Amino acid sequence: MAHNIYVDLFVLSNEQIEKTLSKLTSENIQFRLTENTASAGFLLKHICETQLTFNRMLFGEPLDFTPTTFRVETDAGIALDVNEIIHLQEQGNQKIIANLQKASDEYMN
């Protein structure tokens, strides 16, 4: 397998998401910077859902969930689950890294 700079870039970009997710708790998941901004949990869930959606768009892999943060004008305070957000992030990491490696192997050989 050739060294894959795309995997490196993806992993690097996700380090901040993982660091922030490690601090997310049921107590702070609904925190908002101001009353008009989305909550920390909503923003993190949106990032994770977006990654998986890009994975579908780029690599044709179907989504096994229904995004709940897209096309929403505001964070209406829906109930959020820390474990669900972490699961989405882990799932996104695994799928995107695997697909980047596969695509790289196909085009490098």
Secondary structure, 3 states (H helix, E strand, C coil): CCCCHHHHHHHHHHHHHHHHHCCCCCCCCCCECCCCCCEHHHHHHHHHHHHHHHHHHHHCCCCCCCCCCCCCCCCCCCCCCHHHHHHHHHHHHHHHHHHHHHHHHHHHC
